[in-house]
């Protein structure tokens, strides 16, 4: 179920300039381009929805992988990486339940909702998080996430366009070019590729199962307040087994 909104946030929403391209037009242009997901601009879609940024994670055998985002969207990327590190948050809830989660103000949530995530909100993280599932029937493909720095609920029109975008993105993902680099036959580079490599390296170095290796990475990053990608880089490139505090 969507998170209960804070009463003071309910009346606030972000207006979209009248000349901003809408989601139907952006989806149509991407479909005509025929280059899969890279033909759809995350920043343009976010602007159409009155959001600061959009990200998309797909479900694979190793969990959630961030595949669609604006590289300039530092806050959105950091928010997804923090959820992946802590193992909790709206993205993971939607992936698990298949139900949308709309949070008009993260700072107004009770601490028990996502204890570790909310405790970390002193970092430069969003106030608003809208997360909706991408699915084909009972098959869950991933999660579409929107964020904004100002609290408030989406308007009825914005909410309708958010779900329309989710449907359009789902359709794109099921095409042959869905998650391929534009103009190539190569898959979109995985944002967390080095984490997968580090997990595999730890299974060999420490002779532990892959789920324990990932848990070790996450725990080390959280304990020492480090980015999970940086910890994974140390494992892959320096054979660090994470036995000692960072030097």
C-alpha positions in Angstrom: 0.0 0.0 0.0 1.2 3.6 -0.6 2.8 5.2 2.4 0.5 7.3 4.4 1.0 11.0 3.5 1.8 13.7 6.0 -1.2 16.0 6.2 0.8 19.2 5.6 2.1 17.8 2.4 -1.2 16.8 0.7 -2.0 20.1 -0.8 1.4 20.7 -2.4 2.4 19.5 -5.8 4.8 20.6 -8.5 3.3 22.5 -11.4 4.5 21.6 -14.9 5.0 24.4 -17.5 2.4 24.3 -20.2 5.0 24.0 -23.0 6.6 20.9 -21.4 6.3 17.8 -23.7 3.9 15.2 -22.2 4.5 11.5 -21.6 2.4 10.3 -24.6 4.5 12.4 -27.0 7.8 11.3 -25.4 6.8 7.6 -25.6 5.7 8.0 -29.2 8.9 9.7 -30.2 10.9 6.9 -28.5 8.9 4.2 -30.2 9.4 5.8 -33.6 13.2 6.1 -33.0 13.2 2.3 -32.4 16.3 2.2 -30.2 14.8 0.8 -27.1 15.0 2.4 -23.7 18.0 4.7 -24.5 15.8 6.6 -26.9 13.6 7.8 -24.0 15.0 10.7 -22.0 14.7 10.3 -18.2 15.1 14.0 -17.6 12.4 14.9 -20.2 10.0 12.4 -18.7 10.8 13.7 -15.2 10.0 17.3 -16.3 6.7 16.1 -17.7 5.8 14.7 -14.4 6.9 17.6 -12.2 9.7 15.5 -10.8 13.5 16.2 -10.3 14.4 12.8 -11.8 13.4 9.3 -12.8 15.2 6.0 -12.5 14.4 2.4 -13.6 15.5 -0.8 -12.1 15.0 -4.2 -13.7 14.7 -7.5 -11.8 17.3 -10.1 -12.6 18.7 -13.2 -10.9 20.9 -11.1 -8.7 18.2 -8.7 -7.6 17.6 -5.2 -8.9 19.8 -3.5 -11.5 19.7 0.2 -12.3 19.5 0.5 -16.1 17.8 3.8 -16.9 18.7 7.2 -15.4 20.1 10.6 -16.2 23.9 10.5 -15.4 23.4 14.1 -14.0 20.8 12.9 -11.6 23.2 12.5 -8.7 20.4 12.4 -6.0 18.4 9.7 -7.8 21.4 7.5 -8.4 22.5 7.9 -4.8 19.0 7.1 -3.5 18.8 3.9 -5.5 22.3 2.9 -4.4 21.5 3.6 -0.8 18.4 1.4 -1.0 20.4 -1.4 -2.6 23.0 -1.1 0.1 20.6 -1.1 3.0 18.1 -3.6 1.5 15.1 -1.5 2.2 13.1 1.4 0.7 10.3 2.0 -1.8 12.1 0.4 -4.7 12.6 -2.8 -2.9 9.0 -2.8 -1.5 7.5 -2.4 -4.9 9.8 -5.2 -6.3 8.7 -7.5 -3.5 4.9 -6.8 -3.5 4.1 -5.5 -7.0 2.2 -2.7 -5.5 2.9 1.1 -6.0 4.4 3.1 -3.2 3.8 6.9 -3.2 5.6 8.8 -0.5 4.8 12.6 -0.5 7.3 13.3 2.2 10.0 10.9 3.3 10.9 13.0 6.3 7.3 12.7 7.6 7.3 8.9 7.7 7.4 7.0 11.0 10.9 5.7 11.7 9.8 2.0 11.7 8.8 2.1 8.0 12.4 1.9 6.7 14.6 2.4 9.8 18.1 2.4 8.2 17.0 4.4 5.2 15.2 7.1 7.1 18.2 7.3 9.5 20.3 8.1 6.5 18.2 11.0 5.2 20.6 13.6 6.6 22.4 12.9 3.3 21.4 14.8 0.2 18.4 12.6 -0.6 14.9 13.4 -2.0 11.8 14.3 0.0 9.4 12.7 -2.4 9.5 9.1 -3.8 7.0 7.7 -6.2 7.6 4.0 -7.1 5.5 1.9 -9.4 5.8 -1.6 -10.7 6.7 -2.7 -14.2 4.9 -6.0 -14.9 3.4 -8.3 -17.5 0.5 -10.0 -15.8 2.0 -11.8 -12.8 5.6 -11.4 -14.1 7.4 -8.5 -12.4 10.0 -6.9 -14.7 11.2 -4.0 -12.5 10.4 -0.7 -10.8 10.0 2.8 -12.1 11.0 5.5 -9.5 10.5 9.2 -9.4 11.9 11.7 -6.9 11.7 15.3 -6.0 13.3 17.6 -3.4 10.0 19.3 -2.4 7.3 17.4 -0.6 3.8 16.9 -2.0 1.4 14.5 -3.7 1.2 14.2 -7.5 -1.8 15.7 -9.2 -4.4 13.3 -10.7 -3.0 14.1 -14.2 0.6 13.5 -13.1 -0.3 10.2 -11.4 -2.1 9.1 -14.6 1.0 10.0 -16.7 3.3 8.2 -14.3 1.3 5.0 -14.7 1.2 5.6 -18.5 5.0 5.9 -18.5 5.3 2.7 -16.6 3.1 0.9 -19.2 5.1 2.4 -22.0 8.4 1.5 -20.5 7.2 -2.0 -19.9 6.3 -2.3 -23.6 9.7 -1.0 -24.6 11.5 -3.5 -22.3 9.8 -6.4 -24.1 11.1 -5.3 -27.6 14.4 -6.7 -29.0 16.1 -3.4 -28.5 14.6 -2.8 -25.1 17.8 -2.5 -23.0 20.5 -2.3 -25.7 22.8 0.6 -26.2 21.5 2.9 -28.9 22.6 1.7 -32.3 24.4 -1.4 -31.1 23.6 -5.0 -30.2 25.3 -4.6 -26.8 23.2 -4.5 -23.6 23.1 -1.3 -21.6 26.1 -1.2 -19.3 25.1 -2.3 -15.8 25.4 0.4 -13.2 26.3 -2.2 -10.5 28.5 -4.4 -12.7 31.4 -4.0 -10.3 29.3 -5.1 -7.4 28.4 -8.3 -9.2 32.2 -8.8 -9.9 33.1 -8.1 -6.3 30.5 -10.5 -5.0 31.9 -13.2 -7.2 35.4 -12.4 -6.1 34.5 -12.7 -2.4 32.9 -16.1 -2.9 36.3 -17.3 -4.2 38.6 -15.4 -1.8 36.6 -16.4 1.3 34.9 -19.6 0.1 31.5 -18.3 1.1 28.1 -18.5 -0.7 27.2 -15.6 -3.0 24.4 -14.3 -0.7 26.9 -14.0 2.2 29.4 -12.3 -0.1 26.8 -9.6 -1.0 25.7 -9.2 2.6 29.4 -8.7 3.5 29.7 -5.9 0.9 26.6 -4.2 2.1 27.5 -4.5 5.8 31.0 -3.1 5.2 29.7 -0.1 3.2 27.0 0.7 5.8 29.3 0.3 8.8 32.0 2.5 7.4 29.6 5.0 5.7 31.1 4.2 2.2 29.5 4.0 -1.2 28.8 0.3 -2.1 30.4 0.9 -5.5 33.6 2.1 -3.9 33.7 -0.9 -1.6 33.2 -3.2 -4.6 35.9 -1.5 -6.5 38.4 -2.1 -3.7 37.5 -5.8 -3.7 37.8 -6.2 -7.5 41.0 -4.1 -8.0 42.8 -4.6 -4.7 41.7 -8.1 -3.6 40.4 -6.5 -0.4 38.5 -9.1 1.7 37.0 -6.4 3.9 38.6 -7.7 7.1 40.0 -4.4 8.2 38.6 -0.8 8.4 39.4 1.3 5.4 42.8 2.9 5.4 
